[in-house]
Amino acid sequence: MAGMLQMRRSRGAFSGFLLMLLGLWGALIPFIGPYFHYAYTPDTAWTYNTGRLWLELLPGAAVFLGGFLLMVARGRHIAMFGALLAAAAGAWFTLGPVLSPLWNHHVPMGGSPASATVYMRIMEQLGFYTALGVVIVFVAAVALGRIASVASGIRDIEEFPETPETTVPADTVPANTVPADTMPVERVPARAGSLPARTRMEPVVPARPVKAEETRAAPAQDTTGTVGSGTVGSGTIQ
C-alpha cells in the first residue's frame, strides 16, 4: 500500500516552483507595489491593514505552502493536498474582493486601484486579484492532474537471486555453435607431377564382356600343307 502511494518528485516539482513564485507575488505586491506606482489604496509601501491580511497575505502564504509541498512531496497524498490548498487559495484571490462587501458593510476590504489611468487600473485589478487567482488555479489543476494520472504509483521491484540451475558458467558455453558438417571445405586441385613416379597408378580398363556368339570356335587354319612340303617361307627343311 505504501508503494502505491509513492510518486516521483519530478511530477510536481515544476508546478510547485511556479506556485511558490505566484504566492510570493500575491503576498508581497501590496507592500512593494507603491515603489513603482502599482498599488491599491492605501498606496503607501509596507502599510498593513485587515483587508490585506485576509485577501492577500493569507492566500499568498497558502499558495506558497502548497507549492512547497508539491516540490518536496514523495507521497501522492501530500502532493495532492498541496495542489488542492494552492487551488483553493487561488480561487480566494479571485472571489475574495467580490465577496468581501458582504461582511464589511458593503465596502470592499482590499481598497481600490490607485492609478490615474484606466489601463493601469485594469492591470492592477488583474495583477492583484483576478488574473493572479485564475493562473494559480490553472497551475494547481495541472499539477493535480499529473499526480492523479499515476494510478498505481511507484512499485518496489523485487530482486530474485540467481540460482545455480539458471547460471551458466562461461567455460561451458561452446565457442562455435556452427555444426562441423556445414562448414565449407576448401579443395585444392592437385598439380600434375606432384606425386612420385612409384606412387602413380595406371588406370584400370574394365574388361569387355564376351558375348555368346564370340565364344564359338573359329575354323582352324590348314597349316599342314606348308609344313609337309618342308618349306617355311623361302627356306627348306632337310
C-alpha positions in Angstrom: 0.0 0.0 0.0 2.8 2.4 0.8 4.4 1.7 -2.6 1.2 2.5 -4.4 1.1 6.0 -2.7 4.6 6.9 -3.8 5.4 9.0 -6.8 8.4 10.6 -8.4 9.3 14.0 -7.1 9.7 15.4 -10.6 5.9 15.2 -11.2 5.1 18.2 -9.1 8.4 20.0 -8.9 8.0 22.5 -11.7 4.3 23.3 -10.8 5.3 23.7 -7.2 8.0 26.1 -8.1 5.6 28.2 -10.2 3.1 28.2 -7.3 5.7 29.4 -4.9 6.6 32.4 -7.1 2.9 33.2 -7.6 2.3 33.0 -3.8 5.2 35.4 -3.1 3.8 37.8 -5.7 0.3 37.8 -4.2 1.6 38.3 -0.7 4.2 41.0 -1.3 2.8 43.1 -4.2 0.6 45.2 -1.9 3.6 46.2 0.2 6.2 46.8 -2.6 3.9 47.8 -5.5 3.8 51.5 -4.5 7.5 51.8 -5.2 6.8 51.5 -8.9 3.3 53.1 -8.9 1.4 49.8 -9.0 -0.8 49.7 -5.9 -4.2 49.6 -4.3 -5.3 52.1 -1.7 -3.7 52.9 0.6 -0.9 53.4 -2.0 2.0 53.5 0.5 4.6 50.9 0.8 4.6 48.4 3.7 1.2 49.5 5.0 -0.7 46.8 6.9 -4.5 46.5 7.3 -7.1 43.8 7.8 -8.1 43.7 4.1 -4.5 42.9 3.1 -4.3 40.2 5.7 -7.4 38.4 4.5 -7.3 39.0 0.8 -3.5 38.9 0.1 -1.2 37.8 2.9 -3.1 34.6 4.0 -3.9 33.4 0.5 -0.4 34.2 -0.7 1.1 32.2 2.1 -1.3 29.3 1.4 -0.3 29.2 -2.3 3.4 29.3 -1.3 2.9 26.4 1.2 1.0 24.3 -1.4 3.8 24.8 -4.0 6.4 23.9 -1.4 4.6 20.6 -0.6 4.4 19.8 -4.3 8.2 20.3 -4.7 9.3 18.1 -1.7 6.5 15.5 -1.5 7.2 11.9 -2.4 3.8 10.7 -1.5 0.7 11.2 -3.6 -1.5 12.2 -0.6 0.8 15.1 0.4 1.3 16.3 -3.1 -2.5 16.3 -3.8 -3.1 18.2 -0.5 -0.6 20.8 -1.6 -2.2 21.2 -5.0 -5.7 21.5 -3.5 -4.5 24.0 -1.0 -3.0 26.2 -3.7 -6.1 25.9 -5.9 -8.4 27.0 -3.0 -6.1 29.9 -2.2 -6.1 30.9 -5.9 -9.9 30.8 -6.0 -9.9 33.1 -3.0 -7.7 35.6 -4.7 -10.4 35.9 -7.4 -13.5 35.7 -5.3 -12.3 37.4 -2.1 -12.6 41.1 -3.3 -16.1 40.3 -4.8 -17.4 38.7 -1.6 -15.8 41.0 1.0 -18.5 43.7 0.9 -21.0 41.1 2.2 -19.4 41.2 5.7 -17.7 44.6 5.5 -20.8 46.8 5.4 -20.9 46.8 1.6 -17.3 48.2 1.4 -14.6 46.2 -0.4 -11.8 45.3 2.1 -9.0 45.4 -0.4 -9.4 49.0 -1.4 -9.5 50.3 -4.9 -6.9 50.7 -7.7 -4.7 53.8 -7.1 -3.6 54.6 -10.6 -5.0 57.6 -12.5 -5.4 55.9 -16.0 -8.0 53.3 -16.9 -5.4 50.9 -18.4 -3.3 50.9 -15.2 -6.4 50.4 -13.0 -7.3 47.3 -15.1 -3.8 46.0 -14.8 -3.8 46.4 -11.0 -7.2 44.6 -10.8 -5.8 41.7 -12.8 -2.4 41.6 -11.2 -3.6 41.8 -7.6 -6.6 39.6 -7.6 -8.5 38.3 -10.7 -5.8 37.1 -13.2 -3.5 36.1 -10.3 -6.2 33.8 -8.9 -7.0 32.3 -12.3 -3.4 31.5 -13.1 -2.9 29.9 -9.7 -5.9 27.7 -10.1 -4.8 26.6 -13.5 -1.3 25.6 -12.4 -2.6 23.8 -9.4 -5.1 21.9 -11.5 -2.4 20.8 -13.9 -0.3 19.5 -11.0 -3.3 17.7 -9.6 -4.0 16.0 -12.9 -0.4 14.9 -13.2 -0.4 13.4 -9.8 -3.8 11.7 -10.1 -2.9 10.2 -13.5 -0.5 7.8 -11.9 -2.8 5.0 -11.0 -0.5 2.8 -9.0 2.4 5.0 -8.1 5.9 3.5 -8.0 6.1 -0.1 -7.1 9.0 -1.8 -5.5 11.0 -4.0 -7.8 11.6 -7.5 -6.3 15.1 -8.8 -6.9 15.4 -12.5 -7.5 18.7 -14.1 -6.6 20.3 -16.2 -9.3 20.3 -19.9 -8.7 22.9 -22.4 -9.8 20.4 -24.0 -12.2 19.9 -20.8 -14.1 23.5 -19.7 -14.1 25.6 -21.0 -17.0 29.4 -20.9 -16.4 31.3 -19.1 -19.1 33.7 -22.0 -19.8 30.8 -24.4 -20.7 29.5 -22.2 -23.5 30.7 -23.6 -26.9 32.9 -21.1 -28.7 31.5 -22.1 -32.1 27.9 -23.2 -32.5 28.0 -23.9 -36.2 27.9 -27.6 -37.0 31.1 -29.0 -38.5 29.4 -30.6 -41.5 28.0 -27.2 -42.5 31.5 -25.6 -42.7 32.8 -25.1 -46.3 35.8 -27.1 -47.1 38.4 -25.6 -49.4 39.5 -28.0 -52.1 43.0 -27.6 -53.6 43.4 -29.1 -57.1 46.3 -31.5 -57.3 49.1 -30.4 -59.7 50.4 -32.8 -62.3 53.7 -34.4 -61.4 53.4 -33.6 -57.8 53.4 -37.3 -56.8 56.5 -39.6 -57.1 56.5 -41.9 -60.1 56.3 -45.0 -58.0 53.1 -44.0 -56.4 51.3 -43.4 -59.7 48.7 -45.9 -60.6 47.7 -46.8 -64.1 44.1 -46.6 -64.9 42.4 -49.9 -64.9 40.4 -50.6 -68.0 37.4 -52.8 -67.3 37.2 -56.0 -69.3 34.7 -56.0 -72.1 32.1 -58.7 -71.6 32.3 -61.5 -74.0 29.2 -62.3 -75.9 28.0 -65.9 -76.5 28.5 -65.7 -80.3 32.2 -64.9 -79.9 32.7 -68.0 -77.7 32.1 -70.3 -80.6 35.2 -72.0 -82.0 36.6 -70.3 -85.1 37.6 -72.6 -88.0 41.1 -73.8 -87.8 43.5 -72.8 -90.5 45.3 -75.6 -92.5 49.0 -75.3 -92.0 49.9 -78.9 -92.7 50.5 -78.4 -96.3 53.2 -75.9 -95.9 55.0 -77.9 -93.2 54.7 -81.2 -95.1 56.3 -79.8 -98.1 59.2 -78.9 -95.9 59.4 -75.3 -96.7 58.7 -72.4 -94.4 58.7 -69.2 -96.3 61.7 -69.4 -98.6 63.6 -71.9 -96.5 63.9 -75.7 -97.0 63.6 -78.3 -94.2 66.1 -81.2 -94.5 
